Amino acid sequence: MSPADTIATAILLPLVGAVFIALCGRWPNVRESVTLFTASALAIVVWSLTPLIMAGDRPELVVAQLFGGLSLAFKVEPLGMLFAALAATLWIVNSVYSIGYMRGNNEKNQTRFYVCFAIALSAALGVAFAGNLVTLFLSYEILTLSTFPLVAHKGDAATVRSARVYLGILLGTSIALFLPAIIWTYSVAGTLDFEPGGILSGKLAGPAVGLLLALYVFGIGKAAMMPVHRWLPAAMVAPTPVSALLHAVAVVKAGVFTLTKVIIYVFGVDFLFAEPSAEWLLYAAAFTIIAASVVALRQQNLKRMLAYSTIGQLSYVILAAAILTPLSEVGAAIHIVAHAFGKITLFFAAGAIYTASKKTELHQLRGIGARMPWTMAAFTIGALSMIGVPPTGGFVSKWFILAGAFQSDNYVAIFTIILSTVLNAAYFLPIIFMAWFSTEAPGGKAHGEAPWPAVLALCVTALATLAFFFFNQPVLELESQLVGRIK
């Protein structure tokens, strides 16, 4: 199979799987077997592209020529390869977890859930492999539309209202801001292709650069930069496997991935570094990190606290990209991986706690470590990764981001990372202490661990969080191609 055929297979495979999942809806065991088979096959197909990208190849697939030199095209480069491999791999784990969660909670409309999940993965791969802004925009919108039924899964009035907030903000920002930014880019550059070094150098200057950057930053609402972040807490009404999809596998990662790709391949790092009007992005990311961390500190609901933690952690990626140094750009890519492993573990643990005990508030977690040791051990690892404690993946990404900040003497970024790390510790460590060292309140419901597929999945992602600390060299080698080899 040629590289172009492999790209096409990777994007179409989840759609084919969605059809068969729908046809097997009457037989849950068969339906879920199809889901697992499709997810596994997708991971194999996507990972087969990795050696080519590591060797410096950039395979392409042109689906259709449109107008004015525009095309519907896909091209695999290091950042997209990383996102695609991450999404495809975590789909397997999330599918295993979903089986335990959906059955354990007797959720309705499970076939629709698995179908929409598969479509969302296809759209996420479209985002990852997009060869230009046209293809990326279309895939980005399909991802939004395919995840709306997942957010609205429960179907009650409150859930549907929250899902409409989710849809309204993401569609509204992309149509009102992201699309005009793309049109403006085409009008000045004459192309929308992603090119190393960017396509705007010498074609735009002064305050216009900062304004165009703002259209992208706030138009890519999935990156959850304040004040367009409210869709993320609203989406917490979704089942926990969906929250994991939103926070770790596809949606928010599509946001920060898209923004990072725009910075590197549309503006260009050197071009932005020379433009004072683009400096505001660093301060906006720093504000979002600190503000989201402060809000998370005040939350009493576990999933809402994790949602605001995600908002802050996403802006680490944006902050790293905005530092505009080689080490920080690689740090941004590494943090996408580290956050994915750590945050999916935390949401898996939150869902397992709910499935086993129906507990959702922080004060209810006293002594729960004794009843759910596997779940809380995984939660502890995920939390330590969010703080940035070795030996977890979060330490590796923060190390590179801080190194990039020191490389450019960027004291705003250095202060932000240190302060936010303290705040992260302030809202995660009390939960860990309460779970392991506090006495459970009397009269609580007797329970043990969640169904074994859920526990297996969260243990796997927790181990991946630890493993990434020791085995991150392949990711570093791949992403160093973005900015030149790191010595």
N, C-alpha and C positions, 0 to 999 in steps of 0.2 A: 504494500500500500504506500503510495507516494505521500510526502508530507502534506500536500494540499488535501488529499483524500482523508488523511488523519484529522486535519482540522475540521473538515466537514462532518466526519463521523462523530467527533467529540461534541459538536453542537447539536447534531440531529439525534444522537443516541438517547438522551433524556426525553426527547419528544416522542420517539418511538416507544420508549419505556412507558411514558404516560398513557399512550393508547392502550397498551397491553394491561397496564394497571387498571384502567377504567373497565376493560372487558372482563377482568377477573374479580371485579368488585364483589360478586356473590360468594366468593370463596376466599375468606381472609388469609388463610395460610398460603394459598397460591399467589394472591395479590402481594403479600409481603415478601414472598420468595422472588417474585418478579422485581420488586423494588430493590432488594439486596443484590440480585444478579445485575440489574442495570447499573446500580451505583458502582459495583465492583468492576464491571466491564468499562465503565467510563474512566475510572481511575487508571486502569491499565492503558487505555488509549491515550489519555492525557500525558501520563508519565513517559510514554514511548517517545514523546517529542523532546524530552529533557536533554538527552545526549546531543541532539542537533543544536539546541540553543547553547549548551555548554561549550560546544565546539565553535560557536560563532555564527552558525547559520541563522537565517531569519526567514523561515518558510512563509509563503503567502498563498492566499486563495481569493481570487476576484470572482464574486458571484454575479455581479451585474454592473454595467456602465450606466450611469444616470445622465446627468447633464452638466455642462460647464466644467468638464474634467473631473467631476465627482463620481464616486463609485461605492458600491456596497462591497467592502473588501475586508479580509482578515489577514493579520500579520502577527506572528508570534515573536515577541522580544522578551528580554529577561524579566521585567516587572510583570508582564502579562502571564508569562510562564509560571511565575511564583504564585500569582493569584489563582490561576486555573488549577494548578496541582493541589493547592491548599483546599479550594472549594470541592474538588472531586474527591479528595481523600476524606475530608470531614463528612461528606454526604454518606459514606459507608457507616461511619460511627453514629451519625445522627439518625440514620435509618434503623440501626439496631436499637438505639435509645427510644425512638418513636414507637417501636413495637411494644416495648415494656410500658411506656407512658400511656399511649392511647388505649391499650387494653386494660391497664391497671386502673384507669379512670373511666372506663366504659364510654369513651368519647363517641359522639355521633359523627356521621359524615366522614368516616375514616378514608373511604376511597377518594373522595374529593380532596382530602388533605394530601394524600400521597401523589395524586395527579398534579396538583398545583405546585407541590414541592419539586417534582421533576421538571416542570416547565420553568420554574424559577432557576433551577440549576442550569438549564440550557441558556437562559438569558444571561446568567452570570458569566458563563463561558463566552458568550457573545461580547460582553463587556471586556473580558480579559484579553480576547484575541482581536479586538477591533483594530483595523488598520488605519482608521481615520475617524474624525469626529462625527460624521454622518452615521456610520455603523455603530459607534459607541452610543450615540444619542438614542437610536432606535432600540438597541438592546437594553439600555438603561430604562427606557419607558416600559418595555415588556416586563422587565423585572419588577417594576412598581405595580403594574396591573396584575401580574400573576401572584404577587404576595398579598394583595388586598383580601381575597377570600380566606387566606390563612389567618390574617389578623382578625377578620370578622368571624372566625370559625364557630364560636359559641352561639352566635345568632341572636342573643338577647339585645334589648334596646340599648343598654349602656355600651355593650361591646361594639355594636354597629356604629354608634356615635363616635367612639374612639377610632374605629377603623376609617371613618370618613375624615377625621382629622389627619390621620396617617396619609390617606390618599390625597386629600386636598392640599396639604403642605408640599408633598413630594411632586405632585403634578403641577401645582401652582408655581413653585420655584423653578422647575425645569422649563416650563413654557414661557414664563414671564422673564426669566433671567438667563438660564442656560442656553436656550435656543437663540435669543438675540446675541449672546456672546459668540455663538458659533457663526451666525450670519455676519457679524462685525469682523470676526477673524477672516472669513472668506473674502470679504470686501477689500481688506487691506493686504492679505497675503496671497490671494488667488489660489489657494489650496487649503485643504483640511487634513492632509496626510500628516501622520506623526513622523517627525524627523529628528534624529539626534541633534541637539543644539538648538532646536526650535525652528519656527517658521516666521517669527515676527521681527527678528533683528533687522534694523535698518528700515522697517516699514511702519513703525509706531514708536512714539517717544513722548516723554513728559507725563502730565497727569492722565492722559488717555490710557497709559499702561496700567496705572493703578485702578482706573475705573473698569477697564476690561477684566482685570484680575478679580475685582469685586463681583462682577457679574458671574464669573465662573465659580468663585468661592461660595457665594450664597445661592447660586443657581443649582449647584450640585448639592441639593438638600440632604442627600444620604450621608454626606460627611458630617452632618449634625453640628455645624458651627453655630454658636449662638448669634442671632436670635431665631434661627430656623431649625432649632433642635426639638421642638415640642412634639413632633411626630413620634419620637423615640419613646418617651414615657407613655404616650397615648397607646402605643402598640403593645404595651405590657399586658393588655387584656387577652392576648393570644395565648394558646397553649405553649408550654415551655419548649417543646421542640421547635416551634416557630420562633420563639424568642432567641433560641440558639442560632437559627437560620439568620435572623435579623442582625444579631450582634456579633456572630463569629464566622459564619460560613459565607454569606453572600451579600446581604444588603448594605450594611455599614461599610464592609470591606470594599464593596463596589464604589462607595462614595469616596473614601480616602484614596483608593487606588486611582479612580478617575482624576481626582484633583492632583495627585502626585504625577500622574502621566501628563496632565496638562502643563504643569510646571516644568517638567523635564523636556517634553517633546513638542509643546506648542510655544511656550515662552522661551524656554532655554535657561539653564541655571546662570550662565554668564550674563545673559541679557538682563535678567531680573536683578542680578547682583549690582549692575551698573545703573539701575533705575531707582532713584530715591522714592518715587511715588508708589513703589511696591513694598516698601518697608512696613506698611501698616499690617500686613498679613501676620508677621511675627507677633505683634502685640495683640492682635485679635485672637490668635491661637493661644497665646499665653493667658489671656483673660478667660477664654473658654475653659482651659484646663483648671485654673484656680476656682472659678465660679462653680463649675460642675462638681468639683471635689467638695466645696463648701456645702452645696445643696445635698450631695450624697450623704454628707456627715449628719444632716438633719433628718434623713428618712428613717421611718420605722418599718416600712414594708420591704421585705428582702428583694423582690424583683425590681421595685422602683429604685432602691439604692443601687442595684447592679446596673440599671438603665443609666442613671446619672454618672456612675463610674465609667460606663462605656463612652459617654459624651466626652468626658475628660481624656480618656485613653486614646480616643480617635484623634483628638487635637494634638497628642504627642506626635502622631504621624505628620500632621500639617505643620507643626512647629519644626520638626526635623527637616521637612522639605523646605521650609521658609528660611532656615539657617543658611542654606545655599553653599554648603561645603561638601566635598566628596564623602567624608565619613558620615555626615548627617543624612545625606541622601540614601546611603546604604542602610543607615540606622532606621530610616523611615520604612524601608522595605522589610527589614528584619522585625520591626515592631508589629507589622501586619501579621506576621506568622506567630510571634510570641503572644500577642494579644488574642489571636484566634484560639490557640490552645488553652490559654488560661481562662478566657472568658466563657468559652463553651463548657469548660469544666464547672465553672461556677453556676451557670444556668442549668446544666444537667443536675447538679447537686440540689439546687433550689427546687427543681421539678420532682426530684426523687423524694425530697422532704415532704412536698405537698402530696405526692402520691401515697406515701406511707402513713403520714400523720395529719394531713390537711392543714399544716402550720404554714403561715405566710408572713408573720410578723417577727421582728427580731427578738422581742422579749420572750417569745415562745420557744426559742432555741436553747434555753438553759438545760444543760445536761444531755443534750440530744446526741452528743458524741458516743455515749455509752450504748445507746439504742441503735445508732447508725454509724458505726465506726468507719466502714469503707467510704461511705458518702462524705463524712466530715473530714476524713483524711484527704480525700480528693479536693474538697472545698478549701482546706488549709493550704494545699499546694497551689491551687489557682489564686487564692488571695495573696500569698507570698509573691507570686509572679506579678500580680498587679502592682504590688508595692515596689518590686524590683530587688528582691532578696535572692542571693545565690543559694543553692544551685538551681535556679529556675530560668526559663527563657526570657522573662521580663528583665532580668539583670543584664542579659546580653544586649538587648535592644537599647536600654537606657545607657549602657556603657558607650555604645557607638554614637548615640545622640549627644551625650555629654562631651565625648571626644571631639565631635564636630563643632560643638559650641565653643570649646576651648581652642580649637583650631582657628576660629575667627574672633576670639576674645568677645564672644557674644554673652555678656553678663546677664542680659534679660532672660535668655534661654536657660542659663545655668541656674539662676535664682528660681525660675519657674519650676524646673525639674526638681530641685531640692525641696522647695516648699510643697509642691504637690505630692512628693513622696511621703513627706511627713503627714499630710492630710489623708493620703491613701491608708497609711498605717493607722491613723486615728479612727477610721471607720471600719477597717477590716479586723484589726487585732482584737478589739473588744468582742466581736462575734466569735472568733476562735477561742478566746479565753472562756467566754460564757458556755460555749458548746462542750468544751473539754473539762473545765475546772469548776463549773457551777453545779449546784444541785438542782435537779429537775423539780418543778413545782408539783405539789401533791395533787392527786386526782386526775392526772393526765391519762390520755388513752394509751393503752399498751400497744406497741407496734415494734416492728423490726425494720429491716431494709426494704427498699422498693423492689419490684420484680427484677429478677436477675439480669435481663437485657439492659435495663437502665443502669444498674450498678456496674455491669461490665463496661458499658460505653464510657461512663465517667471515670472509671479506673484507667482505661486506655488513654483518654485525653490528659489525665493527670500525669501518667507516665511520660506522655509525649512532651508535656511541659518541662519535666525534669530532663528528658533526653535531649531537648533542644539546647540546653545549656552546654552539653558536652559535644554534641554532634551537629554543629551549625555551619561547619566549613563549606559544605556544598552550596548552601544558601548564600553564604558570603561570596563564594567564587562566582556564582551566577549573577548576583546583583552588583558585584564590582564592575561588571561590564557596562553598567549604566554610566559610570563616571571615570572609567580607567582603573586599572588594577591597583588595589590598595597594597601598599608595602607593609 
